Structure formats: C-alpha cells, structure tokens
Amino acid sequence: MKLLRETILFGVAGTIGFMVDTAVLYALQGFMGPFYARILSFLAAVLATWLINRNLAFRGRASSLSRKKEFLSYMILMLAGGLVNYGVYSALVLWLPLVRQYLILGVAAGSLAGMVVNFLTARFLLFSKRVG
C-alpha cells in the first residue's frame, strides 16, 4: 500500500515537473533553440520534482544527507532518467516534423521514458531509509 502511495505521488510530482519542463522550454526555445532550452527546462523540472518528492512522495523516508547534498544527489540520480528522457525527446524532434512543431509531444514522450528509471533511483537509492 505504501509503495502504491509513493508511486502515485511520484506521478503527481512528475506531472507537475512535466508542466514546469514544458513551460520553461516554451519560454526559452525562441532564444536558445529546442535543444539547449530543453537542458534548462529539465533542470527546472528536477528542482520542482525534488521539492515535491522529498515532502510528499517520500516524506516517510529519509536520505540522511543535508538538503544541499540531497538535492545534488537527486540531480545526479535523475540524470540517468534524464539521459533517457533527453534521448527520446531529441530523436523525436529530429525525426518527426509533428514533434518539431509541437515540442510538448517530445517532452511528454521523453518524460514517460525516463520516469521509471527516476522512480527506482529515487526510492531505492536516495530515499531508502524509513523514518520512524
């Protein structure tokens, strides 16, 4: 039951992260293009999801790190899913005109592809200790 709760809340955080990612991408892509803007939008989404996940999805678990070290660890762990995410996004933008026109489709596909990796690394590596 606890795993289901964590999974649902992780999905909520991911949905909010997706919205942050998309908003920042659309705000910056005119200045930076769809690839460089996506790097910054991903970083903004990681910050948003870390805040939500540490306070909601995994609030009954601890990382035993200071907040600064926890965030840096989270960022590093999310890079695994982020590489999958960015790879899918980039391939779709390069190969499909529809995705090039509607970048949100690439963000969505990339986000879904990286979500499983991100959940597993967050739950089992960073937030692995139960809090009394």
MDAnalysis code that builds the backbone (N, CA, C; Angstrom):
import MDAnalysis as mda
import numpy as np

u = mda.Universe.empty(396, n_residues=132, atom_resindex=np.repeat(np.arange(132), 3), trajectory=True)
u.add_TopologyAttr("name", ["N", "CA", "C"] * 132)
u.add_TopologyAttr("resid", np.arange(1, 133))
u.add_TopologyAttr("resname", ["MET", "LYS", "LEU", "LEU", "ARG", "GLU", "THR", "ILE", "LEU", "PHE", "GLY", "VAL", "ALA", "GLY", "THR", "ILE", "GLY", "PHE", "MET", "VAL", "ASP", "THR", "ALA", "VAL", "LEU", "TYR", "ALA", "LEU", "GLN", "GLY", "PHE", "MET", "GLY", "PRO", "PHE", "TYR", "ALA", "ARG", "ILE", "LEU", "SER", "PHE", "LEU", "ALA", "ALA", "VAL", "LEU", "ALA", "THR", "TRP", "LEU", "ILE", "ASN", "ARG", "ASN", "LEU", "ALA", "PHE", "ARG", "GLY", "ARG", "ALA", "SER", "SER", "LEU", "SER", "ARG", "LYS", "LYS", "GLU", "PHE", "LEU", "SER", "TYR", "MET", "ILE", "LEU", "MET", "LEU", "ALA", "GLY", "GLY", "LEU", "VAL", "ASN", "TYR", "GLY", "VAL", "TYR", "SER", "ALA", "LEU", "VAL", "LEU", "TRP", "LEU", "PRO", "LEU", "VAL", "ARG", "GLN", "TYR", "LEU", "ILE", "LEU", "GLY", "VAL", "ALA", "ALA", "GLY", "SER", "LEU", "ALA", "GLY", "MET", "VAL", "VAL", "ASN", "PHE", "LEU", "THR", "ALA", "ARG", "PHE", "LEU", "LEU", "PHE", "SER", "LYS", "ARG", "VAL", "GLY"])
u.atoms.positions = np.array([
    [0.826, -1.202, 0.000],
    [0.000, 0.000, 0.000],
    [0.869, 1.265, 0.000],
    [1.947, 1.225, 0.793],
    [2.844, 2.379, 0.850],
    [3.531, 2.595, -0.504],
    [3.913, 1.507, -1.162],
    [4.538, 1.609, -2.481],
    [3.567, 2.231, -3.490],
    [2.306, 1.862, -3.424],
    [1.302, 2.434, -4.318],
    [1.164, 3.933, -4.072],
    [1.103, 4.337, -2.806],
    [1.002, 5.748, -2.442],
    [2.211, 6.523, -2.973],
    [3.400, 5.969, -2.752],
    [4.615, 6.627, -3.229],
    [4.614, 6.736, -4.755],
    [4.174, 5.693, -5.412],
    [4.140, 5.692, -6.874],
    [3.169, 6.746, -7.405],
    [1.999, 6.835, -6.791],
    [1.004, 7.834, -7.216],
    [1.523, 9.243, -6.982],
    [2.084, 9.488, -5.796],
    [2.600, 10.829, -5.501],
    [3.810, 11.169, -6.373],
    [4.628, 10.174, -6.684],
    [5.738, 10.387, -7.605],
    [5.186, 10.782, -8.973],
    [4.102, 10.158, -9.378],
    [3.447, 10.511, -10.640],
    [2.898, 11.925, -10.626],
    [2.341, 12.344, -9.479],
    [1.853, 13.725, -9.337],
    [3.027, 14.694, -9.471],
    [4.126, 14.379, -8.780],
    [5.323, 15.228, -8.879],
    [5.817, 15.263, -10.322],
    [5.792, 14.119, -10.986],
    [6.219, 14.050, -12.379],
    [5.338, 14.874, -13.297],
    [4.045, 14.875, -13.014],
    [3.117, 15.683, -13.816],
    [3.409, 17.163, -13.639],
    [3.641, 17.580, -12.409],
    [3.992, 18.984, -12.155],
    [5.345, 19.302, -12.787],
    [6.289, 18.370, -12.667],
    [7.586, 18.544, -13.310],
    [7.455, 18.678, -14.819],
    [6.573, 17.884, -15.406],
    [6.297, 17.963, -16.834],
    [5.787, 19.357, -17.209],
    [4.897, 19.905, -16.398],
    [4.360, 21.248, -16.670],
    [5.457, 22.304, -16.549],
    [6.310, 22.190, -15.527],
    [7.435, 23.124, -15.368],
    [8.379, 22.988, -16.561],
    [8.714, 21.761, -16.898],
    [9.609, 21.472, -18.024],
    [9.083, 22.114, -19.301],
    [7.829, 21.880, -19.591],
    [7.219, 22.404, -20.812],
    [7.157, 23.927, -20.811],
    [6.772, 24.515, -19.685],
    [6.664, 25.979, -19.604],
    [8.031, 26.648, -19.811],
    [9.046, 26.127, -19.155],
    [10.388, 26.712, -19.301],
    [10.907, 26.498, -20.724],
    [10.669, 25.316, -21.286],
    [11.091, 25.048, -22.661],
    [10.471, 26.043, -23.628],
    [9.169, 26.230, -23.530],
    [8.494, 27.155, -24.447],
    [8.927, 28.603, -24.215],
    [9.245, 28.945, -22.974],
    [9.700, 30.308, -22.683],
    [11.089, 30.574, -23.263],
    [11.936, 29.564, -23.310],
    [13.332, 29.756, -23.722],
    [13.658, 29.322, -25.147],
    [12.831, 28.466, -25.737],
    [13.207, 27.879, -27.024],
    [13.364, 28.900, -28.149],
    [12.670, 30.013, -28.086],
    [12.835, 31.054, -29.102],
    [14.201, 31.712, -29.044],
    [14.820, 31.733, -27.860],
    [16.130, 32.344, -27.672],
    [17.270, 31.335, -27.805],
    [17.013, 30.103, -27.386],
    [18.089, 29.118, -27.279],
    [17.932, 27.927, -28.207],
    [16.783, 27.803, -28.839],
    [16.521, 26.635, -29.666],
    [15.977, 25.498, -28.808],
    [15.437, 24.471, -29.445],
    [14.746, 23.421, -28.702],
    [15.663, 22.479, -27.925],
    [16.958, 22.455, -28.220],
    [17.848, 21.517, -27.539],
    [18.493, 22.142, -26.290],
    [19.062, 23.337, -26.426],
    [19.650, 23.997, -25.256],
    [18.576, 24.409, -24.254],
    [17.452, 24.869, -24.754],
    [16.352, 25.243, -23.863],
    [15.873, 24.037, -23.074],
    [15.894, 22.874, -23.696],
    [15.428, 21.662, -23.008],
    [16.340, 21.280, -21.855],
    [17.611, 21.570, -21.963],
    [18.523, 21.294, -20.845],
    [18.121, 22.123, -19.639],
    [17.884, 23.410, -19.830],
    [17.480, 24.267, -18.708],
    [16.093, 23.914, -18.189],
    [15.194, 23.554, -19.094],
    [13.841, 23.198, -18.644],
    [13.871, 21.909, -17.829],
    [14.733, 20.977, -18.206],
    [14.888, 19.741, -17.437],
    [15.402, 20.046, -16.031],
    [16.391, 20.917, -15.931],
    [16.937, 21.274, -14.610],
    [15.871, 21.929, -13.731],
    [15.045, 22.776, -14.312],
    [13.954, 23.398, -13.548],
    [12.966, 22.333, -13.083],
    [12.672, 21.370, -13.929],
    [11.750, 20.286, -13.558],
    [12.335, 19.419, -12.452],
    [13.634, 19.175, -12.484],
    [14.275, 18.381, -11.424],
    [14.138, 19.085, -10.078],
    [14.352, 20.381, -10.055],
    [14.190, 21.131, -8.803],
    [12.753, 21.013, -8.293],
    [11.797, 21.198, -9.167],
    [10.387, 21.118, -8.768],
    [10.035, 19.724, -8.246],
    [10.476, 18.690, -8.947],
    [10.116, 17.333, -8.516],
    [10.834, 16.940, -7.235],
    [12.047, 17.417, -7.033],
    [12.762, 17.125, -5.784],
    [11.983, 17.697, -4.594],
    [11.555, 18.936, -4.722],
    [10.802, 19.566, -3.630],
    [9.523, 18.785, -3.312],
    [8.826, 18.361, -4.337],
    [7.575, 17.618, -4.131],
    [7.853, 16.212, -3.611],
    [8.803, 15.532, -4.205],
    [9.077, 14.156, -3.797],
    [9.600, 14.062, -2.365],
    [10.476, 14.954, -1.984],
    [11.026, 14.870, -0.621],
    [9.966, 15.220, 0.425],
    [9.001, 16.058, 0.069],
    [7.985, 16.485, 1.028],
    [6.675, 15.711, 0.955],
    [6.425, 14.999, -0.145],
    [5.169, 14.256, -0.290],
    [5.400, 12.773, -0.543],
    [5.932, 12.457, -1.705],
    [6.032, 11.050, -2.108],
    [6.876, 10.231, -1.150],
    [8.000, 10.787, -0.722],
    [8.919, 10.037, 0.136],
    [9.069, 10.678, 1.508],
    [8.018, 11.317, 2.003],
    [8.127, 12.001, 3.289],
    [8.335, 11.038, 4.449],
    [7.967, 9.795, 4.298],
    [8.207, 8.795, 5.336],
    [9.567, 8.136, 5.220],
    [10.392, 8.638, 4.326],
    [11.731, 8.092, 4.108],
    [12.738, 9.224, 4.226],
    [13.958, 8.882, 4.538],
    [14.997, 9.895, 4.684],
    [16.186, 9.540, 3.812],
    [16.949, 10.547, 3.470],
    [18.153, 10.317, 2.686],
    [19.400, 10.347, 3.556],
    [19.317, 10.842, 4.772],
    [20.425, 11.014, 5.717],
    [21.477, 11.995, 5.214],
    [21.109, 12.867, 4.291],
    [22.007, 13.887, 3.766],
    [21.459, 15.267, 4.100],
    [22.327, 16.268, 4.101],
    [21.858, 17.643, 4.231],
    [21.008, 17.951, 2.997],
    [20.192, 18.973, 3.078],
    [19.332, 19.307, 1.923],
    [20.149, 19.600, 0.671],
    [21.247, 20.317, 0.835],
    [22.082, 20.649, -0.323],
    [22.652, 19.376, -0.954],
    [23.204, 18.498, -0.135],
    [23.761, 17.243, -0.655],
    [22.654, 16.340, -1.196],
    [21.500, 16.370, -0.550],
    [20.378, 15.571, -1.025],
    [19.956, 16.034, -2.413],
    [19.847, 17.351, -2.604],
    [19.462, 17.866, -3.916],
    [20.502, 17.505, -4.970],
    [21.774, 17.668, -4.648],
    [22.821, 17.318, -5.615],
    [22.781, 15.824, -5.945],
    [22.552, 14.992, -4.942],
    [22.426, 13.550, -5.174],
    [21.205, 13.251, -6.034],
    [20.090, 13.913, -5.731],
    [18.864, 13.739, -6.520],
    [19.122, 14.130, -7.967],
    [19.794, 15.263, -8.161],
    [20.091, 15.740, -9.516],
    [20.924, 14.700, -10.260],
    [21.940, 14.176, -9.619],
    [22.803, 13.184, -10.258],
    [22.005, 11.927, -10.601],
    [21.183, 11.463, -9.644],
    [20.374, 10.270, -9.908],
    [19.361, 10.501, -11.021],
    [18.789, 11.683, -11.076],
    [17.796, 11.979, -12.101],
    [18.424, 12.103, -13.486],
    [19.734, 12.267, -13.522],
    [20.403, 12.347, -14.822],
    [20.295, 11.034, -15.596],
    [20.220, 9.906, -14.888],
    [20.046, 8.622, -15.582],
    [18.734, 8.631, -16.365],
    [17.640, 8.951, -15.681],
    [16.354, 9.076, -16.361],
    [16.355, 10.240, -17.332],
    [17.100, 11.283, -16.979],
    [17.188, 12.461, -17.834],
    [17.858, 12.165, -19.165],
    [18.850, 11.293, -19.146],
    [19.504, 10.910, -20.407],
    [18.538, 10.149, -21.307],
    [17.766, 9.258, -20.708],
    [16.731, 8.537, -21.475],
    [15.717, 9.550, -22.000],
    [15.270, 10.442, -21.111],
    [14.295, 11.468, -21.435],
    [14.797, 12.326, -22.604],
    [16.004, 12.860, -22.472],
    [16.550, 13.755, -23.484],
    [16.803, 13.018, -24.809],
    [17.227, 11.762, -24.716],
    [17.463, 10.975, -25.925],
    [16.193, 10.769, -26.727],
    [15.120, 10.404, -26.045],
    [13.829, 10.216, -26.723],
    [13.344, 11.551, -27.300],
    [13.399, 12.615, -26.493],
    [12.991, 13.951, -26.946],
    [13.766, 14.356, -28.201],
    [15.094, 14.259, -28.135],
    [15.941, 14.694, -29.255],
    [15.660, 13.891, -30.522],
    [15.549, 12.583, -30.379],
    [15.275, 11.740, -31.546],
    [13.954, 12.130, -32.196],
    [12.937, 12.346, -31.377],
    [11.631, 12.697, -31.928],
    [11.636, 14.075, -32.590],
    [12.334, 15.036, -31.976],
    [12.416, 16.381, -32.563],
    [13.166, 16.322, -33.901],
    [14.210, 15.534, -33.947],
    [14.995, 15.433, -35.190],
    [14.259, 14.689, -36.292],
    [13.515, 13.646, -35.935],
    [12.950, 12.745, -36.941],
    [11.485, 12.995, -37.291],
    [10.747, 13.670, -36.418],
    [9.321, 13.844, -36.679],
    [8.945, 15.321, -36.755],
    [8.536, 15.778, -37.916],
    [8.137, 17.178, -38.069],
    [7.013, 17.588, -37.099],
    [6.087, 16.674, -36.821],
    [4.994, 16.991, -35.897],
    [5.530, 17.340, -34.510],
    [6.515, 16.590, -34.050],
    [7.104, 16.852, -32.733],
    [7.919, 18.144, -32.776],
    [8.589, 18.406, -33.888],
    [9.331, 19.655, -34.047],
    [8.386, 20.849, -33.949],
    [7.178, 20.681, -34.458],
    [6.181, 21.747, -34.413],
    [5.544, 21.856, -33.035],
    [5.321, 20.735, -32.375],
    [4.686, 20.700, -31.055],
    [5.643, 20.028, -30.078],
    [6.584, 20.797, -29.552],
    [7.629, 20.256, -28.683],
    [7.072, 19.537, -27.464],
    [5.890, 19.908, -27.036],
    [5.276, 19.270, -25.878],
    [5.141, 17.749, -26.077],
    [4.962, 17.317, -27.311],
    [4.872, 15.878, -27.590],
    [6.196, 15.176, -27.279],
    [7.283, 15.816, -27.618],
    [8.599, 15.268, -27.316],
    [8.889, 15.270, -25.826],
    [8.476, 16.347, -25.154],
    [8.654, 16.421, -23.699],
    [7.865, 15.296, -23.029],
    [6.637, 15.082, -23.470],
    [5.795, 14.039, -22.880],
    [6.402, 12.652, -23.093],
    [6.817, 12.359, -24.306],
    [7.393, 11.041, -24.602],
    [8.683, 10.827, -23.812],
    [9.522, 11.832, -23.764],
    [10.767, 11.724, -23.003],
    [10.522, 11.563, -21.517],
    [9.562, 12.303, -21.001],
    [9.240, 12.227, -19.570],
    [8.753, 10.835, -19.185],
    [7.889, 10.275, -19.988],
    [7.399, 8.921, -19.712],
    [8.527, 7.893, -19.780],
    [9.412, 8.053, -20.738],
    [10.516, 7.107, -20.893],
    [11.467, 7.142, -19.697],
    [11.703, 8.323, -19.142],
    [12.631, 8.443, -18.018],
    [12.015, 8.239, -16.650],
    [10.695, 8.212, -16.561],
    [10.017, 8.178, -15.259],
    [10.315, 6.915, -14.460],
    [10.325, 5.788, -15.082],
    [10.566, 4.534, -14.354],
    [11.963, 4.540, -13.750],
    [12.947, 4.930, -14.525],
    [14.323, 5.000, -14.031],
    [14.403, 5.964, -12.853],
    [13.765, 7.117, -12.978],
    [13.808, 8.115, -11.914],
    [13.135, 7.630, -10.635],
    [12.005, 6.951, -10.758],
    [11.322, 6.442, -9.559],
    [12.202, 5.434, -8.833],
    [12.748, 4.495, -9.563],
    [13.557, 3.451, -8.939],
    [14.804, 4.024, -8.260],
    [15.466, 4.958, -8.902],
    [16.666, 5.529, -8.283],
    [16.312, 6.393, -7.075],
    [15.228, 7.153, -7.150],
    [14.836, 7.985, -6.012],
    [14.423, 7.133, -4.818],
    [13.584, 6.153, -5.052],
    [13.049, 5.360, -3.938],
    [14.078, 4.426, -3.327],
    [14.859, 3.754, -4.154],
    [15.727, 2.708, -3.636],
    [17.167, 3.158, -3.381],
    [17.562, 4.301, -3.916],
    [18.923, 4.770, -3.662],
    [18.960, 6.000, -2.760],
    [18.154, 7.000, -3.041],
    [18.249, 8.242, -2.258],
    [17.336, 8.204, -1.026],
    [16.065, 7.957, -1.221],
    [15.109, 7.934, -0.108],
    [14.886, 6.495, 0.325],
    [15.941, 5.860, 0.790],
    [15.865, 4.426, 1.066],
    [15.621, 4.074, 2.533],
    [15.817, 5.003, 3.433],
    [15.660, 4.700, 4.857],
    [14.284, 5.137, 5.350],
    [13.631, 4.252, 6.036],
    [12.328, 4.568, 6.629],
    [12.512, 5.502, 7.822],
    [11.644, 6.469, 7.929],
    [11.664, 7.391, 9.063],
    [10.619, 6.916, 10.059],
    [11.047, 6.780, 11.304],
    [10.206, 6.262, 12.384],
    [8.871, 6.779, 12.411],
])
